[in-house]
């Protein structure tokens, strides 16, 4: 299944719990999906950059254990987008579940 389009929403959801760097975001998504969703750097970082460019995130660098890391933080626009995307996802996934489950 192509879940690339949902990556933005997943990133925004992870960041709704507080600032995080790319590796932590990817690890959180993988852990919370029981390993089903495992986005690699080549997918994750371009999406982070797009979200930042679009005003959904801000970022700043910090040193952690001697390494420079870029921490991303959800903006108000990102929070509103997350709310809208979550409602949209619930509507669509409910419709698909209804079709696949034969209840619609």
For each residue, the residues with C-beta under 8 A, 3 or more apart:
1:
2: 5
3: 6 7 37
4: 7 43
5: 2 8
6: 3 9 10 89
7: 3 4 10 11 39 43 44 47
8: 5 11 12 47 50 51 56 85
9: 6 12 13 82 85 86 89
10: 6 7 13 14 29 37
11: 7 8 14 15 25 29 44 47 48 51 57 72
12: 8 9 15 16 51 56 74 78 79 81 82 85
13: 9 10 16 82 86
14: 10 11 17 20 25 28 29
15: 11 12 18 19 20 25 57 72 73 74 78
16: 12 13 74 79 82
17: 14 20
18: 15
19: 15 71 72 73
20: 14 15 17 24 25 28 71 72
21: 24 25 64 69 70 71 72
22: 25 26 41 44 45 48 70 72
23: 26 27 69
24: 20 21 27 28
25: 11 14 15 20 21 22 28 29 44 48 72
26: 22 23 29 30 38 39 40 41 44
27: 23 24 30 31
28: 14 20 24 25 31 32
29: 10 11 14 25 26 32 33 37 38 39
30: 26 27 33 35 37 38 39
31: 27 28 34 35
32: 28 29
33: 29 30 36 37
34: 31
35: 30 31 38
36: 33
37: 3 10 29 30 33
38: 26 29 30 35
39: 7 26 29 30 43 44
40: 26 43 44
41: 22 26 44 45
42: 45 46
43: 4 7 39 40 46 47
44: 7 11 22 25 26 39 40 41 47 48
45: 22 41 42 48 49
46: 42 43 49 50
47: 7 8 11 43 44 50 51
48: 11 22 25 44 45 51 52 57 59 72
49: 45 46 52 53
50: 8 46 47 53 54
51: 8 11 12 47 48 54 56 57 72 78
52: 48 49 55 56 57 58 59 72
53: 49 50
54: 50 51 77
55: 52 75 77 78
56: 8 12 51 52 74 75 77 78 81
57: 11 15 48 51 52 72 73 74 75 78
58: 52 72 73 75
59: 48 52 70 71 72 73
60: 70 71 73
61: 68 69 70 71
62: 68 69 71
63: 66 67 68 69
64: 21 67 69
65:
66: 63
67: 63 64
68: 61 62 63
69: 21 23 61 62 63 64
70: 21 22 59 60 61
71: 19 20 21 59 60 61 62
72: 11 15 19 20 21 22 25 48 51 52 57 58 59
73: 15 19 57 58 59 60
74: 12 15 16 56 57 78 79 82
75: 55 56 57 58 78 79
76: 79 80
77: 54 55 56 80 81
78: 12 15 51 55 56 57 74 75 81 82
79: 12 16 74 75 76 82 83
80: 76 77 83 84
81: 12 56 77 78 84 85
82: 9 12 13 16 74 78 79 85 86
83: 79 80 86 87
84: 80 81 87 88
85: 8 9 12 81 82 88 89
86: 9 13 82 83 89 90
87: 83 84 90 91
88: 84 85 91 92
89: 6 9 85 86 92 93
90: 86 87 93 94
91: 87 88 94 95
92: 88 89 95 96
93: 89 90 96 97
94: 90 91 97 98
95: 91 92 98 99 104
96: 92 93 99 100
97: 93 94 100 101 103
98: 94 95 101 103 104
99: 95 96 102 104
100: 96 97
101: 97 98 104
102: 99
103: 97 98
104: 95 98 99 101
